[in-house]
Amino acid sequence: MARLMGDWSRQLKSYNRNVRLFLLASVLANIGMGIFMVIYNYYIRELGYVDQVNGRVIAMQAMASAIALLPAGLLSDKIGRKKVILFGAVFAAVSLLLRGVLTAETLLLATAFMTGLFMAFIQVSSIPLLAENSSEKERVHLFSFNFALIMVANVIGNTLGGTMSDLFHNVFGLAMLTSVRITLLFGAALFFIALIPILKIREEQKVRKEKTGASSLGKLFTTHRSSLKVIGLFAVANLLIGFGSGLVIPYLNLYFTDRFDVSYSVVGIILSLGQAMTAIALMIGPSVVRRVGEVKAVVILQLSSLPFLLLTAYTEILWVAVIGFLFRQALMNAGNPIQMALMMRKVDDSMKGLANSVGQMVFQLGWAVMGPVSTTLVMIHGSYYGYAYVFTITASLYLIGSVYFFLVFREKKEAEISSSNVSA
């Protein structure tokens, strides 16, 4: 472990100023988002709405992201990463502030759409920004480190979200709705602070000057066919995983409170432990890649998570559910940066924003479609069978997605090797 930490410490020092500034902004923003992640569903409940409103809010945010990601990716490729990230971050921060004070259902849906829309600008440009400010050799480590930092930030945010709400309610005697609202506004304030390091990023001149056929949709299909094929193959994998994820991930906090009747603080601690486990798994990910390769590493990590997902689905014992959740969270997410590095390596530099946007778009589409399905199943079948059905469907979709990813990219690699042998 000491050797691993030393390796990561050396890597961090080797990254350029833009990367370090972006990582700082990412930590601040994701602490804020971590607070929203654990507590916003409860805010909607405290306002007196049924859980189907939660489903509609999740669907609206995800649908907005799905709509915005493709044009945001093209815009990012054309005008540069920093401008797009800054634009998205400013308005995303405003949306979070509004979500902490507004109460009407139509406004909750509108501001959720606003968050999804502008977060898309950040999501689609972040990975290309890191890719363009690092060497190919650094990227697996950098992407894993970035995802690990996000997980650590979410640990802090999840813990703060649950404990602050209970603290304001139980110690200071505030109404639970007021306590949750103050906590949400604190999260929004952290997101605003994240704007400072973003403003200090100095984008490389080559990013702004690059003009390729990718700037025109009409020319995409003639100048970058191989990159488009790779993007399409990754999109199918992300769509399958997104459909599964959209059934479960947005409602994990509700799962623990509904099935086990635990407090917000306990839920926050459980979710933060899941993020901490993921951070550890992300840092180990590059070692797995060195042993088995990128494609096998992704598949092994994802398939290893399925027994733990099913364990969480069917247990009625809290500590068993927590163990299942922790290992599922860590193993399933550990393959994400490896998969992203693989995609960034296979597509042309001028297509990186588009590649990231398409992958995120289809993933968010899965959330948009499946969010209301999840809340409806739980409402109809109750807190045991409802969640059991939802988790089981998710496991099936993860299995299909992992097998597809292995077959498609293994065959592609073998075809490339065979082709090179014939040429030789």
N, C-alpha and C positions, 0 to 999 in steps of 0.2 A: 504493500500500500504506500509506503514511504517513497519507493521508487516511482510509482505511478504519479503521486502528487508532485514529485520533483520534475517529472517529465512535463506535466501540465503547467507547472510554474515557469519552466523555461519557454514553453510555447507561448504563454501569455506575454512574457517580456519581449518575445520576438515579433509580435504583431505591431503593425504601424499605428499611428495616432488615430486615424479614422476608425479603425477597428475598436480600439480601446474606448473611444468616445461613444461609439454606437453601443458597445456592451454595457456601458454605464447607463445610457438612456434606456436600454432594454430592461435592465434590472429595476430601475425606478418605475417605468411604465407597467411592468409585469407584477410588481408588488401591488400597485393600484388595481390592476385587473384581477389579481388573486383575491383581493378583498371582495370585488364584485362577484367573482366566480362562486364564492362560498355563501354569500349573504343575499344576493339580489333575488333569488327565488323566494327567500323568506320575506323579503320586503313586499313582494307581490301578495303573498299570503297575509301579511300583516295589514295590507290595505283592504283585505276582505274578499279578494278574488279567488275563484276556484283554480285548481291546478291546470285546467285547460288553457287558462290565460297565460300561464307560464309556457305552455307548449307553443302558443301563438307568438309570444315574445321571442322565444328561441328561433322559431321558424322565420320570423320577420328579419331578425338580425342576420341569420345565415343566408336567407334569400338575397338580402342587400349585398352581402359579400360576394355571393355567386354572380350577381349581376355586374358588380363593379370590377371584379378581379381582372377580367380580360382587357377591358379598355385601360385599366390602371397599369397593367403590365406593358401594354404597347406604349403608353405615355412614359412609363419609366425608362423603357429602352430608348425613347426619342429625346427626352429632355434631361435625363439624369436621375440618379437614385435619391440624392439628398432632397431635391425640390419636392419630389413626390412624397417622401417620408415625412417631411416637415409639414406639408399641406395636410396630409392625413392625420398627423399627430395633433395639430392644432384643433381641428374640428372634432376629432375623436374625444379629446379632452373636454371640449364644450358639451358634447353629447352625454358624457358620463356625469358632468355637473347637473345637467337638466334631468337626467334619470334619477338623481338623488332627491329631487324636490317635487317633480310632477306626480300627479296621482290618477288622473283620468285615463281610462283604458286606451282610448285613441292616442293619447299623448305618450303612453308607455310604449305602444306599438311604433309610433312615429320616431321616437328617440332611439328605440332598439334598431330600427332601420337605419337611422343616422349613424349609430355606432358601427354597425356592420359595414355600411358603405365606406366610411372613412378609415376603419381599421384595415380594409382591403388594400388601401394605398400603402400602408406600412408593411403588411404581410408580403405583398408582391415584390417589394423593393429591397427588403432586408437581406435575403439570401444573396441576390445578385450584388448588393453593395459589399457584403463580406467576401464573395467570390472574387470581385474585381480588386479588392485590397489585400489579397493573399495569393500565395503560389499554389499550384496544384498539389504539391507535397503537404502543404499546411491545411488543406481544406477539410479533410476528414476530422482532424483534431479540432479545427476551428468551429466547424458546424456542431460537433459534439459538445464542445465547450460552451458555445452559444446556447444550445438547447439545455445544457446542464445549468447554466446561469438562470435561464428562464424558470427552470424547475425550482431552483433555490429561491428565486424571487417569489414564486408562487407559494412556496412553503411559508415564507414570511407573511405574504398577503393572506393566505388561508388562515394562518394562526391569528393574525391581527383581526381579521374579519369576524371570526367566531368569538374570540375573547373580548374584544372591545364592545361588541353588542351586548354580551352578557354582563360585562363590567358596568356599563352605563345603566343597564336595567336593574341589576341586583344590588350594586353598591351605591350608585347615585340616585336610584329610585325613579329613573326616567321611564316613561312608557316604552314598551318594546319597539313600537313603530318609530319613535323619536330616536331611540338608541341605534336602530338599524340605519336610519337616515344619516345620522352624524357619521357613522362608520363609512357609509358610501361616499359622503362628501370628502372625508379624509382620503379615501382611495382616489377620487377625482383630483384632489390637490397634488398627490404624488405624480399623477400623469402629467399635470401642468409643469411640474418641476423637471420632468424628463425632457422638456423642450429645450432646456439650456444646453446640454451637451450636443443635441442634434444641430443646433445653430452653429456650433463650433466646428462641425465636420467640414473639411475642405475637399470637395470632390475633385478627382483627377480630371485634368483637361481632356484627356482622350475619351472620357465617357461622354462629354458634351459634344465633341467633334465627330464622333463616329456616325457615319451615314451609310446605311446599307439597304439592301432590298427589304430588310425586315421592317423598315419604316412604312412600307406600303403593304396593306393586306393582299392586294392583287399580286405582288411579287413574292410573297411568302412561299407560295406553292411551287414556284419555279426556281428560287434561289436556295432554299433550305429544306428540301424534301426529306433528307435523312433526319434532320433535327425534328421536323414535324412528326415523323413516324415515331421517334423516341418519345416525344411529348404525348402523342396519342396512346402509346402503350402504357406509359406511367399514369395517364389520366384514368384508364379503366381500373387499374389497381387502386388508385386513390378513391374512385367512386365506390367500389365495393367496401373498402375500409370505412369511408365516410358514412355510408348507409348504416353500417353496424355501430359506429361510434355515436351517430346522432340519436340512436335509441337509448343509449346508456349514459354517456359522459355528462350531458348537461344536467342530469337529474340525480347524480350520485349523492348529493347532499340530502335530497328528499328521500332517497332510498334508506339512508341510515336513520333519519328521524322517523319515517313512517314505519319501518319494520322493527326498529329497536328502541324507539322513543327516547333518543338521547338529546342532550342540549346542543345549542349552536356551537358552544365552545368545544365540545367533544367532537362534533363533526368537523370543525375547523382544524383541530389537531390531527384527526384521521386523514383528512385530505392533504394536509401539509406533510404528513409522514409519507404519503403516496408520492408527492413531488420529490421529497428527499431521496426516497428509494430510486426514483427515476433518474435523478441527478447522478447517483452513484453508478447506475447501470449505463448511463450515457458516457461516462468517463471510461468505463471498461470496454465500451463498444469497439473502439479502434483496435484493441488487442484481439478481439474476436475476428475482426476483418483480416488482420495479419495472419491468422491461423487458417481461416476457411474461405476468405474472399468476401467481397461485398454482398453479392446476391445470397449466398448461403447464410451469411451472418444475419441479414434481414429476416429470412425465412425461419431460421432456427429460433431467433428471439421472439418472433410473432407467434409461432406454433407453440412455443413453451408457455406462452401466457394463457392459452385456452383452458387447461385444467383449472387454473386459479379463477378464471372468469366464471366457470360453471360451479365451482365451489361457493363463490359469492352468491350465485343465483339461488342456490337451494338450501343454504344453511339458515338456521334460526338462532345460531349462537354468535354473539357479537364478535368475540375475539377471533373466531374462525373466519367470519366475514371480513374482518380487518386484514388478516393474513392473506386471504385470497385477493382482496383489493390491492394490497401493497405490491404483491408479486405480479399481478396482472398489469398494473399501472407501469411498473418498472420495465418489464420485459417487452410489452407491446410498444412502448414509446422509445425504447432504446434503439430500435432500428430506423427511426425517422431521419436523423442526421446522416446516417450511412446511405439511405435511399436518396436523400437530397444531394449528397456529394456525388453519387453515381450519376444522377440526372444532370447536374451542372457540368460534369466532365464530358458527357456525351453530346451536349448541344452546343451550337455556336454561341460565341460571346454576345452577339447581337440579339440572340433569342432567349437569353437567360431570364429576363423579366417575363416574357410570354410563357416560358416553360413553367416558371413558378406560379404565375397567375392561373394557368389552366389547371395545374394540380390542386391549388387551393380552391379554385372555383368548383370543381366537381366534388371535392370533399365537403365544402359548405352546402352544396346542393343536397348531399346526403343528410346533413343536419336539418336543412329546411324541410325536406320531405318527411323524415322520420320523427322529428320532434313531436308533432301533434299525435302521431301514431303511438308513441311511447306513453304519453299521458293518458290517452284514451284506453289503452290496454290496462293500465294500472287502475284507472277509474272503474272499469268494468269488472276486472278480476280480483281487485284488492291488492293489499301490500305484499302478500306472499306470492300468489300465483301470477299476478300481474308482472311483478319484477322478474320472476322466474322465467316467464315466457319471453320477456324483453331481452334478458341476458342470453337466453338460449339462441334466439334468432341472431343476436350479435355474434355469438361464437361461431355460428354457421357461416355468416358472412365473412368473418375474419379468416376462417379456414379456406373458403373459396378464394378470397383475395390473396392469401399467402401462396396457395398452390399455383394460382394463375401467375403471380409474380415470378415464382421459381421456374415454371415451365417456359414462359415467354423469354425471360432474360437469360436463362441457361441456354436455350436453343439459339438465341441470337448470338451469344458468345461462341457457341460451338460452330455456328455457321461462319462467323468471322475467322475462326481458327482454320476451318476447312478451306475457306477461300484463300487465306494467306498461304496455306500449304500448296494449293493448286498453282498459285502464282509463282511460288518458289520453284 
